Amino acid sequence: MWSRYYSVTSLDEALELLDQYQERARIVAGGTDIILELERGQRPDVDVLIDITRVSGLDEITLHDEHIHLGPLVTHNHIVGSSLVVERGLPLAQACWEVGAPQIRNRATIAGNLITASPANDTITPLMALDASVTLRSIDGERTVLLGEFYTGLRRSVIVADELLTDISFRALAANERGIFLKLGLRRAQAISVVDAAVVLTFEGETVTRAAIALGSVAPTIIRLPEAEAVLIGRTLTLETIREAAAIAANTPKPINDIRSTADYRTEMVRVLVSRALRTLAENQQGAHWPQEPAMLWGDNQGRANGELAQAFAHDDGQPIETTINGQAMTIHTGQEKTLLRFLRDDAHLSGTKEGCAEGECGACTVFLDGAAVMACMIPAPRAHGAAIVTVEGLRQNGHLHPIQSAFIEQGAVQCGYCTPGFLMAGAKLLEEHPQPTRAQIEQSITGNLCRCTGYYKIIEAFEEAAKKAL
């Protein structure tokens, strides 16, 4: 899929490579978009990947001068787990919780979501409502661009080939501000938005003094609704005001018909979502449904980058991948051009990790990478260099099955067995994180795992039984 893969130890090294290869190169931060695009042949001109995941300090979330800053390696789960963002940037946290599943959120970065520039990418909408800006850096210097000026069309932005997004910044919500993100999808998890909306309001007493309404998945780019925003200024959120603003919002975009929805349905759902968001903000209930102690599946290190490299590597043919799999050090001289899934199966000869969809949808390929559960089909094999990986073969310890494995057998949760390794890996990580998980946490932990045989009742019962075994 690529001809050259570089693991760098600094941003300067990454920028030098971007300057050298220009349009041929792409940055790997999460890689959840670019790997799929390369697999599908959608990026025929890209053959160089530059991996920045070992560069320290790029996954930090900080508050400076009442602005929240996100580094380029901040993932969706980092946001979900950040009390700062939940308290002072709730719409972004809500959007991140809606993205993919735990295994995806452990890898996918906010920066990558912005750069992919899809109008259905959930995190762009709240950041647009929060008046975010991005900092772009090249070897010639850096510039800051308002997110509202960043996009030039469908999947197009002002970023140029030699630039790297190094910072995302937005003003932290003040005590007199409220915000919310709502999404309509076609299923409970891993859904692409049919419509999504973010609303941020500033109040003086009960009167709205400032308003921001952004919509996703209704136009070629994420859009703001200045006419609907203007209706709210100087008014209280009465039912009449809410109905008027929602009606104007529904009349603003001209959505398309596509596989997920008709244009007419999208128009009506814009009205519904904006109305629902404004009613919720009027009641000051925007955080009422935020999950408490959600299942993250990210390990003791909380998804932070580790395993820093002593030197940069060019993973060419013949450059060995030195890794640790299931506690055993391995040096493998092949597979540099593959995904981690195919590397594990073909080159490490560990066939327990299954290929179901190869698109990050089914979870059959779930493994632990440096302690966090990830989809192996969306990880480049060179990322295994210097890393610690656990596959389903590694759950058995000292000749004894892991409690989740025993529970699957006893509860009859093993059906055709194809999806079972992924469920076992999710369950093992959940029990590590929450030894006595709630039903909600169990369901959250398997949102990234699909079973095509039947319902999930036996699987959930096996999770509950495994928790009992751990007592």
Sequence and secondary structure as in RCSB ss.txt:
>XXXX:A:sequence
MWSRYYSVTSLDEALELLDQYQERARIVAGGTDIILELERGQRPDVDVLIDITRVSGLDEITLHDEHIHLGPLVT
HNHIVGSSLVVERGLPLAQACWEVGAPQIRNRATIAGNLITASPANDTITPLMALDASVTLRSIDGERTVLLGEF
YTGLRRSVIVADELLTDISFRALAANERGIFLKLGLRRAQAISVVDAAVVLTFEGETVTRAAIALGSVAPTIIRL
PEAEAVLIGRTLTLETIREAAAIAANTPKPINDIRSTADYRTEMVRVLVSRALRTLAENQQGAHWPQEPAMLWGD
NQGRANGELAQAFAHDDGQPIETTINGQAMTIHTGQEKTLLRFLRDDAHLSGTKEGCAEGECGACTVFLDGAAVM
ACMIPAPRAHGAAIVTVEGLRQNGHLHPIQSAFIEQGAVQCGYCTPGFLMAGAKLLEEHPQPTRAQIEQSITGNL
CRCTGYYKIIEAFEEAAKKAL
>XXXX:A:secstr
  SEEEE SSHHHHHHHHHHHGGGEEEESS TTHHHHHHTT  TT  EEEE TT TTTT EEEETTEEEE TT B
HHHHHT HHHHHH HHHHHHHHHSS HHHHTT BHHHHHHH  TT TTHHHHHHTT EEEEEETTEEEEEEGGGT
EEETTEES  TT EEEEEEEE   TTEEEEEEEE SSSSS   SEEEEEEEEEETTEEEEEEEEEESSSSS EE 
HHHHHHHTTSB  HHHHHHHHHHHHHS     BTTB HHHHHHHHHHHHHHHHHHHHTT TTTT  SS     TT
TTT      SS EE  TT  EEEEETTEEEEE S TTSBHHHIIIIIS  TTS  SSSSSSS TTEEEETTEEEE
GGGSBGGGGTT EEE GGGS BTTB  HHHHHHHHTT  SSSSSHHHHHHHHHHHHHH SS  HHHHHHHTTT  
 SSS SHHHHHHHHHHHHHT 
